Amino acid sequence: MEQFNKTNLSMDILPQWLSSLKKPLELSGVGVATFNLPAGKGYTFMHSHDEQEEVYIVLSGKGIIQIEDQAIDLVSGDFVRVSPSARRAIKADDESSMTGIVVGGVAKSGYPRYKGSKTLIDDGVPDWENLPPWCEGNETILKINERLESEREAIKSAG
């Protein structure tokens, strides 16, 4: 492995949603991803982790992070640490997109667990049944989550 790796992302044209930097940086000990949420959009399910502590860093815009039953307002410059067991989801404000970075870390050995994983630290525990408040009652979201759950199970089954 190289002594360092560098990549550059145009912060003006980040891909929407969540983009892992696992491959471009050849990460082996820390998980790093960007998030770019359009106005009014966010995660479609709550999730926690087996071991991974996460820090959400808001670079621009505003939104909320739902941690268990608590909605916390987010603005540019905010850093939020979330313990592994806490269920969480993020959403951009209805009037503003939200861009940022999420960083996660655990003990180095044993990750990724599954060969086809998109992220380095693949210990996420999606709670497909517990939707964030902004998705409750939305049939389209339920269908999206069913597809995501199927894709995740296929990756796990492939080893």
SULDA-V77297 format. One record per helix or strand of 3 or more residues. SS is the DSSP state (h for helix, s for strand). FROM is the first residue (numbers start at 1). TO is the last residue. If there is no record, write none. Layout:
ss=SS from=FROM to=TO
ss=SS from=FROM to=TO
This chain:
ss=s from=17 to=20
ss=h from=22 to=25
ss=s from=31 to=37
ss=s from=46 to=49
ss=s from=53 to=67
ss=s from=70 to=75
ss=s from=79 to=82
ss=s from=88 to=92
ss=s from=98 to=105
ss=s from=124 to=127
ss=h from=133 to=135
ss=h from=139 to=158
